[in-house]
Structures are given as C-alpha cells and as structure tokens.
C-alpha cells in the first residue's frame, strides 16, 4: 500500500517546481504523506536526502528527464517500490509519462492499478592499486574515459576469467539494456530490449576499427584494468560526478541482483517509444 510519496525534481526548472507545489496538496487530499528532496522549497512536505527518501517512500515520482530519475533510482534497493518517471523536457527513454498524463496515471497508481517493468542494475566496484575500494550501483552505465588532453588509453578487459582484449580507445562504456539507448548508442552500440538480462561493452573511438560493441550474459563479471600511466582517466557512474582512475586500478561490473521497478504505461510499448524518440520511419 502506498502511504508515503517521495518527489524528486530539477532544482532550477520552474515547471518542475510548479508541479511539486501542485502535487503536495493533491496527494495530501488523498491521505498520503509527502517527502521532497533537500533543496526543493515546498510547504506541507518533509524535506529529506535522496537516501532517506529511498528508504521511506512507497512510491517515488521523478519530475524532469532521464538524468533526474538516474539520480534517485540506484539508491532504491527495494524492488517493491515503484518509480514513476515524468518527462518534462528532452528525449526521455526511461521517463515515459508526459506531464498531461500525470494526474490520470497517478490516480490509477495510488489505487494500485499500475504495471511495473523490472530493470537490471549493475554493481560497479573500483579497486585502487593501493587497496582502497569504491562501490556504485548504476541503472544506465558506467563510463571509463580519457581526459580531454590525454592520449588513447589501454583497458585490459576480461569477461569472467576469459581474456577478451585490451582496448586501445578513448574509453569504454559498460551498460545495462536500459543504458543501451544512452551513451552506448552514440558509440554505435546495439539497442537491447530493456527487460533482457545482458551487459553491453562499447568501446569509445577504438584505435582498432574491428573492435566492435559486444553483448555478454548478465551472469558475467566484467573486469577492466587501466594499463596507462600518466593519463587523466575518469570513471563516471550514470553520468554522475566522476572518479579519477590511476594506472593499475581495476573496475569490476556485474549484475547487482536487485532490479529497479519503473512504472510503465500499458498503452505504450517500448517499440512505440523507439519509433517516437528515434524518429524511425520518418522521411
């Protein structure tokens, strides 16, 4: 049962702020508690961090674009908590609900009449050569990329215990099926149906032109070791604040084991979204 609703939104987007001000009393009238992320000015709602919201809310509404949803989704480690993504701007592959549909969709959601799609997430570990470890969870992808002034970098890559290759490239994208329509697609990666269990490896501008993107099973563990000294190399999880890598540092990526539940519209299929967003069939 949905008792507490969490709201996340773009801080500086006037339209999103307006939606928050409308949603709070609307939800209160239906007997729901509301919490908003710190930084959102909203009367009648409890202010909290994203981590606190991920623990307390029974439903999370993301108002913005895919980036806004990616900020909160990896923190929600309870697959029974659905996330409703409302697209208020750009391309929006995972925020499929339009602003004009929100009231109708939300009314049905609060009544328990909704469908969810389980999306795979990745656990990413960064193990420094000196022994320190950092851990991330991502819904879209993790990107290892050289800095603007760095040369091509070498990334020694294994799939499980099997040596794949040492990529000589500007970087490497490790993505989920959900992330296959993000940066990976721009790097000529394949589009995967988002409920598949798979991981995509897409090199960025590889020196060897025969290095192409590859899809591996979700059970596989990906191991990447940086073999370039003196270069600026940054790891970015889901487009968030990057972490600098040093020569010899290792990156491991595997299925996190807990999916994210995104509310989907039964009236709109994934293939319809592809046609609409990518303009397929247009002349």
C-alpha positions as a Markdown table, in Angstrom:
| # | Residue | x | y | z |
|---|---|---|---|---|
| 1 | Unk | 0.0 | 0.0 | 0.0 |
| 2 | Unk | 1.3 | 3.5 | -0.9 |
| 3 | Unk | 1.4 | 5.7 | 2.3 |
| 4 | Unk | 4.4 | 7.9 | 1.6 |
| 5 | Unk | 5.3 | 9.5 | -1.8 |
| 6 | Unk | 8.7 | 10.9 | -2.5 |
| 7 | Unk | 9.2 | 13.8 | -5.0 |
| 8 | Unk | 12.4 | 14.5 | -6.8 |
| 9 | Unk | 12.8 | 17.2 | -9.4 |
| 10 | Unk | 15.2 | 19.5 | -11.2 |
| 11 | Unk | 16.0 | 22.3 | -8.7 |
| 12 | Unk | 16.1 | 25.2 | -11.2 |
| 13 | Unk | 13.3 | 24.0 | -13.5 |
| 14 | Unk | 10.3 | 26.4 | -13.0 |
| 15 | Unk | 7.9 | 23.9 | -14.5 |
| 16 | Unk | 9.1 | 21.1 | -12.1 |
| 17 | Unk | 8.8 | 23.4 | -9.1 |
| 18 | Unk | 5.2 | 24.3 | -10.2 |
| 19 | Unk | 4.4 | 20.6 | -10.4 |
| 20 | Unk | 5.7 | 20.0 | -6.9 |
| 21 | Unk | 3.6 | 22.8 | -5.5 |
| 22 | Unk | 0.5 | 21.3 | -7.2 |
| 23 | Unk | 1.3 | 17.7 | -6.2 |
| 24 | Unk | 1.8 | 18.1 | -2.5 |
| 25 | Unk | -1.8 | 19.3 | -1.6 |
| 26 | Unk | -3.2 | 16.9 | -4.3 |
| 27 | Unk | -1.5 | 14.0 | -2.5 |
| 28 | Unk | -2.5 | 15.2 | 0.9 |
| 29 | Unk | -6.2 | 15.2 | -0.1 |
| 30 | Unk | -5.7 | 11.5 | -0.8 |
| 31 | Unk | -4.3 | 10.8 | 2.6 |
| 32 | Unk | -0.6 | 10.5 | 1.5 |
| 33 | Unk | 2.4 | 11.7 | 3.3 |
| 34 | Unk | 4.9 | 13.6 | 1.1 |
| 35 | Unk | 8.7 | 14.0 | 1.3 |
| 36 | Unk | 10.8 | 16.1 | -1.0 |
| 37 | Unk | 14.5 | 16.1 | -1.6 |
| 38 | Unk | 16.6 | 18.7 | 0.2 |
| 39 | Unk | 16.8 | 21.9 | -1.8 |
| 40 | Unk | 13.2 | 21.9 | -3.1 |
| 41 | Unk | 11.2 | 24.6 | -1.5 |
| 42 | Unk | 7.8 | 23.0 | -0.7 |
| 43 | Unk | 5.3 | 23.7 | 2.0 |
| 44 | Unk | 3.5 | 20.8 | 3.6 |
| 45 | Unk | 6.2 | 18.2 | 2.8 |
| 46 | Unk | 9.0 | 16.7 | 4.8 |
| 47 | Unk | 12.5 | 17.6 | 3.5 |
| 48 | Unk | 14.9 | 14.7 | 3.3 |
| 49 | Unk | 18.0 | 13.4 | 1.5 |
| 50 | Unk | 17.7 | 11.1 | -1.5 |
| 51 | Unk | 19.0 | 8.2 | 0.6 |
| 52 | Unk | 16.3 | 8.9 | 3.3 |
| 53 | Unk | 13.6 | 9.1 | 0.6 |
| 54 | Unk | 14.8 | 5.8 | -0.9 |
| 55 | Unk | 14.3 | 4.1 | 2.5 |
| 56 | Unk | 11.0 | 5.8 | 3.5 |
| 57 | Unk | 8.9 | 6.2 | 0.3 |
| 58 | Unk | 6.4 | 3.6 | -1.0 |
| 59 | Unk | 6.3 | 5.5 | -4.4 |
| 60 | Unk | 8.8 | 7.9 | -5.9 |
| 61 | Unk | 7.9 | 10.4 | -8.6 |
| 62 | Unk | 10.7 | 11.8 | -10.7 |
| 63 | Unk | 9.9 | 15.1 | -12.4 |
| 64 | Unk | 12.4 | 16.0 | -15.1 |
| 65 | Unk | 14.3 | 14.0 | -17.6 |
| 66 | Unk | 16.2 | 10.7 | -17.5 |
| 67 | Unk | 19.0 | 12.3 | -15.6 |
| 68 | Unk | 16.7 | 13.2 | -12.7 |
| 69 | Unk | 15.5 | 9.6 | -12.5 |
| 70 | Unk | 19.0 | 8.3 | -12.6 |
| 71 | Unk | 19.9 | 10.4 | -9.6 |
| 72 | Unk | 17.4 | 8.5 | -7.4 |
| 73 | Unk | 16.9 | 5.1 | -8.9 |
| 74 | Unk | 20.2 | 3.5 | -7.9 |
| 75 | Unk | 19.5 | 4.4 | -4.3 |
| 76 | Unk | 16.2 | 2.5 | -4.2 |
| 77 | Unk | 17.2 | -1.1 | -3.1 |
| 78 | Unk | 13.6 | -2.2 | -2.6 |
| 79 | Unk | 12.2 | -3.6 | -5.9 |
| 80 | Unk | 8.7 | -3.4 | -4.5 |
| 81 | Unk | 9.0 | 0.5 | -4.5 |
| 82 | Unk | 7.9 | 1.7 | -8.0 |
| 83 | Unk | 9.3 | 4.8 | -9.6 |
| 84 | Unk | 7.1 | 7.0 | -11.8 |
| 85 | Unk | 9.2 | 9.0 | -14.3 |
| 86 | Unk | 7.6 | 12.1 | -15.7 |
| 87 | Unk | 9.3 | 13.6 | -18.7 |
| 88 | Unk | 9.5 | 17.3 | -18.6 |
| 89 | Unk | 11.9 | 18.1 | -21.4 |
| 90 | Unk | 14.3 | 16.2 | -23.5 |
| 91 | Unk | 14.5 | 12.8 | -25.2 |
| 92 | Unk | 13.4 | 10.7 | -22.1 |
| 93 | Unk | 13.7 | 7.0 | -22.8 |
| 94 | Unk | 13.0 | 6.0 | -19.2 |
| 95 | Unk | 10.8 | 8.9 | -18.2 |
| 96 | Unk | 7.9 | 7.9 | -20.4 |
| 97 | Unk | 4.9 | 9.6 | -18.7 |
| 98 | Unk | 4.1 | 13.0 | -20.2 |
| 99 | Unk | 3.0 | 15.9 | -17.9 |
| 100 | Unk | -0.5 | 15.9 | -19.3 |
| 101 | Unk | -0.9 | 12.2 | -18.4 |
| 102 | Unk | 0.4 | 12.6 | -14.8 |
| 103 | Unk | -2.9 | 13.1 | -13.0 |
| 104 | Unk | -4.6 | 10.1 | -14.7 |
| 105 | Unk | -1.6 | 7.8 | -14.3 |
| 106 | Unk | -1.0 | 8.8 | -10.7 |
| 107 | Unk | -4.7 | 8.3 | -9.7 |
| 108 | Unk | -4.5 | 4.8 | -11.0 |
| 109 | Unk | -1.2 | 4.2 | -9.4 |
| 110 | Unk | -2.4 | 5.2 | -5.9 |
| 111 | Unk | -5.4 | 2.9 | -6.4 |
| 112 | Unk | -3.0 | 0.0 | -7.1 |
| 113 | Unk | -3.8 | -0.1 | -10.8 |
| 114 | Unk | -0.4 | 0.0 | -12.4 |
| 115 | Unk | 2.2 | -2.1 | -14.2 |
| 116 | Unk | 6.0 | -2.1 | -13.5 |
| 117 | Unk | 8.9 | -3.1 | -15.6 |
| 118 | Unk | 11.9 | -4.6 | -13.8 |
| 119 | Unk | 15.2 | -3.0 | -15.0 |
| 120 | Unk | 18.5 | -4.6 | -14.3 |
| 121 | Unk | 21.1 | -2.6 | -12.4 |
| 122 | Unk | 24.9 | -3.1 | -12.2 |
| 123 | Unk | 27.2 | -3.2 | -9.2 |
| 124 | Unk | 30.4 | -1.4 | -10.0 |
| 125 | Unk | 33.5 | -1.7 | -7.9 |
| 126 | Unk | 36.6 | 0.4 | -8.3 |
| 127 | Unk | 39.6 | -1.2 | -6.6 |
| 128 | Unk | 42.6 | 1.1 | -6.4 |
| 129 | Unk | 46.1 | -0.3 | -6.8 |
| 130 | Unk | 46.7 | 0.9 | -3.3 |
| 131 | Unk | 43.8 | -1.2 | -2.0 |
| 132 | Unk | 41.0 | 1.3 | -1.5 |
| 133 | Unk | 37.6 | 0.3 | -2.9 |
| 134 | Unk | 34.6 | 2.4 | -4.0 |
| 135 | Unk | 31.2 | 0.8 | -4.9 |
| 136 | Unk | 28.4 | 2.2 | -7.1 |
| 137 | Unk | 25.1 | 1.0 | -8.4 |
| 138 | Unk | 24.0 | 2.1 | -11.8 |
| 139 | Unk | 20.8 | 1.8 | -13.9 |
| 140 | Unk | 22.3 | 3.0 | -17.2 |
| 141 | Unk | 26.0 | 2.6 | -17.5 |
| 142 | Unk | 29.5 | 3.2 | -16.1 |
| 143 | Unk | 31.9 | 5.0 | -18.5 |
| 144 | Unk | 35.7 | 4.9 | -18.3 |
| 145 | Unk | 37.0 | 7.7 | -20.5 |
| 146 | Unk | 40.2 | 9.6 | -21.0 |
| 147 | Unk | 40.5 | 13.3 | -20.2 |
| 148 | Unk | 40.4 | 16.0 | -23.0 |
| 149 | Unk | 44.2 | 16.2 | -23.3 |
| 150 | Unk | 45.1 | 12.5 | -22.7 |
| 151 | Unk | 46.2 | 10.1 | -25.3 |
| 152 | Unk | 44.5 | 6.8 | -26.2 |
| 153 | Unk | 44.3 | 4.6 | -23.2 |
| 154 | Unk | 44.7 | 0.9 | -22.7 |
| 155 | Unk | 42.0 | -1.1 | -20.9 |
| 156 | Unk | 42.8 | -4.8 | -20.2 |
| 157 | Unk | 39.3 | -6.4 | -20.2 |
| 158 | Unk | 38.2 | -9.8 | -19.0 |
| 159 | Unk | 34.7 | -11.4 | -19.2 |
| 160 | Unk | 34.7 | -13.7 | -16.1 |
| 161 | Unk | 38.0 | -15.5 | -16.2 |
| 162 | Unk | 38.3 | -15.2 | -20.0 |
| 163 | Unk | 40.5 | -12.6 | -21.5 |
| 164 | Unk | 38.6 | -10.5 | -24.1 |
| 165 | Unk | 41.1 | -7.9 | -25.3 |
| 166 | Unk | 43.0 | -4.8 | -24.3 |
| 167 | Unk | 41.0 | -2.0 | -25.7 |
| 168 | Unk | 43.1 | 0.9 | -27.1 |
| 169 | Unk | 40.5 | 3.6 | -27.3 |
| 170 | Unk | 39.2 | 6.8 | -25.9 |
| 171 | Unk | 37.3 | 4.8 | -23.3 |
| 172 | Unk | 34.8 | 2.0 | -22.6 |
| 173 | Unk | 31.1 | 2.0 | -21.8 |
| 174 | Unk | 29.7 | -0.8 | -19.7 |
| 175 | Unk | 25.9 | -0.6 | -19.9 |
| 176 | Unk | 22.7 | -2.4 | -18.9 |
| 177 | Unk | 19.9 | -2.9 | -21.5 |
| 178 | Unk | 18.3 | 0.3 | -20.2 |
| 179 | Unk | 21.5 | 2.1 | -20.9 |
| 180 | Unk | 21.8 | 0.8 | -24.4 |
| 181 | Unk | 19.8 | 3.8 | -25.7 |
| 182 | Unk | 22.1 | 6.2 | -23.9 |
| 183 | Unk | 25.8 | 6.9 | -24.4 |
| 184 | Unk | 26.4 | 3.3 | -25.7 |
| 185 | Unk | 24.0 | 4.1 | -28.6 |
| 186 | Unk | 26.1 | 7.1 | -29.5 |
| 187 | Unk | 29.2 | 4.8 | -29.6 |
| 188 | Unk | 27.5 | 2.6 | -32.2 |
| 189 | Unk | 26.3 | 0.1 | -29.6 |
| 190 | Unk | 23.2 | -2.1 | -30.1 |
| 191 | Unk | 19.7 | -1.3 | -28.8 |
| 192 | Unk | 18.6 | -4.0 | -26.3 |
| 193 | Unk | 15.1 | -4.6 | -25.2 |
| 194 | Unk | 15.2 | -3.2 | -21.6 |
| 195 | Unk | 14.0 | -6.3 | -19.7 |
| 196 | Unk | 16.7 | -8.6 | -21.2 |
| 197 | Unk | 19.4 | -9.9 | -18.9 |
| 198 | Unk | 22.6 | -8.8 | -20.6 |
| 199 | Unk | 25.6 | -6.4 | -20.4 |
| 200 | Unk | 26.9 | -4.3 | -23.3 |
| 201 | Unk | 30.6 | -3.4 | -23.8 |
| 202 | Unk | 31.0 | -0.5 | -26.2 |
| 203 | Unk | 34.5 | 0.9 | -26.9 |
| 204 | Unk | 34.7 | 4.7 | -27.5 |
| 205 | Unk | 36.6 | 5.6 | -30.7 |
| 206 | Unk | 38.7 | 2.4 | -30.7 |
| 207 | Unk | 42.1 | 2.6 | -32.3 |
| 208 | Unk | 41.5 | -0.8 | -33.9 |
| 209 | Unk | 38.4 | -0.4 | -36.0 |
| 210 | Unk | 37.5 | -4.0 | -35.8 |
| 211 | Unk | 36.8 | -3.6 | -32.0 |
| 212 | Unk | 33.1 | -3.5 | -32.0 |
| 213 | Unk | 30.5 | -3.5 | -29.2 |
| 214 | Unk | 29.8 | -6.9 | -27.7 |
| 215 | Unk | 26.8 | -8.2 | -25.7 |
| 216 | Unk | 27.5 | -10.7 | -22.9 |
| 217 | Unk | 25.2 | -12.6 | -20.4 |
| 218 | Unk | 24.1 | -10.8 | -17.3 |
| 219 | Unk | 25.7 | -13.5 | -15.2 |
| 220 | Unk | 29.2 | -12.5 | -16.5 |
| 221 | Unk | 31.5 | -10.4 | -14.3 |
| 222 | Unk | 33.4 | -7.7 | -16.2 |
| 223 | Unk | 37.0 | -6.9 | -15.1 |
| 224 | Unk | 38.8 | -3.9 | -16.6 |
| 225 | Unk | 42.3 | -2.8 | -15.6 |
| 226 | Unk | 43.7 | 0.5 | -16.6 |
| 227 | Unk | 47.1 | 0.0 | -18.2 |
| 228 | Unk | 48.0 | 3.6 | -19.0 |
| 229 | Unk | 50.4 | 5.7 | -16.9 |
| 230 | Unk | 50.4 | 9.5 | -16.8 |
| 231 | Unk | 47.0 | 9.9 | -18.4 |
| 232 | Unk | 43.9 | 11.5 | -16.9 |
| 233 | Unk | 41.2 | 8.8 | -16.9 |
| 234 | Unk | 37.8 | 9.3 | -15.3 |
| 235 | Unk | 35.1 | 6.8 | -14.3 |
| 236 | Unk | 31.5 | 8.1 | -14.4 |
| 237 | Unk | 28.6 | 6.1 | -12.9 |
| 238 | Unk | 25.3 | 7.0 | -14.6 |
| 239 | Unk | 26.7 | 10.4 | -15.7 |
| 240 | Unk | 27.3 | 11.5 | -12.1 |
| 241 | Unk | 30.4 | 13.0 | -10.5 |
| 242 | Unk | 33.4 | 11.2 | -11.9 |
| 243 | Unk | 36.2 | 9.4 | -10.1 |
| 244 | Unk | 39.8 | 9.6 | -11.3 |
| 245 | Unk | 41.5 | 6.3 | -12.1 |
| 246 | Unk | 45.2 | 5.6 | -11.8 |
| 247 | Unk | 47.4 | 3.1 | -13.7 |
| 248 | Unk | 46.7 | -0.4 | -12.3 |
| 249 | Unk | 43.3 | 0.4 | -10.9 |
| 250 | Unk | 40.6 | -2.2 | -11.5 |
| 251 | Unk | 37.0 | -1.8 | -12.3 |
| 252 | Unk | 34.5 | -4.7 | -11.8 |
| 253 | Unk | 30.9 | -4.7 | -13.1 |
| 254 | Unk | 28.3 | -7.3 | -12.6 |
| 255 | Unk | 24.5 | -7.7 | -12.1 |
| 256 | Unk | 23.6 | -6.1 | -8.8 |
| 257 | Unk | 20.9 | -8.7 | -8.2 |
| 258 | Unk | 18.2 | -6.1 | -7.3 |
| 259 | Unk | 16.3 | -4.5 | -10.2 |
| 260 | Unk | 14.6 | -1.1 | -10.3 |
| 261 | Unk | 10.9 | -1.1 | -10.8 |
| 262 | Unk | 9.7 | 1.5 | -13.3 |
| 263 | Unk | 6.0 | 2.2 | -13.8 |
| 264 | Unk | 5.1 | 1.7 | -17.4 |
| 265 | Unk | 2.0 | 2.7 | -19.4 |
| 266 | Unk | 0.2 | -0.4 | -20.8 |
| 267 | Unk | -1.0 | 1.8 | -23.7 |
| 268 | Unk | 2.6 | 2.4 | -24.9 |
| 269 | Unk | 5.0 | -0.3 | -25.9 |
| 270 | Unk | 8.8 | 0.0 | -25.9 |
| 271 | Unk | 8.9 | -0.2 | -29.6 |
| 272 | Unk | 6.5 | 2.7 | -29.9 |
| 273 | Unk | 8.8 | 4.7 | -27.7 |
| 274 | Unk | 11.7 | 3.8 | -30.0 |
| 275 | Unk | 9.8 | 4.9 | -33.1 |
| 276 | Unk | 8.8 | 8.1 | -31.5 |
| 277 | Unk | 12.1 | 9.1 | -29.9 |
| 278 | Unk | 14.4 | 8.0 | -32.7 |
| 279 | Unk | 12.1 | 9.1 | -35.5 |
| 280 | Unk | 12.1 | 5.7 | -37.2 |
| 281 | Unk | 10.1 | 5.5 | -40.4 |
| 282 | Unk | 10.2 | 9.3 | -41.0 |
| 283 | Unk | 11.4 | 10.6 | -44.3 |
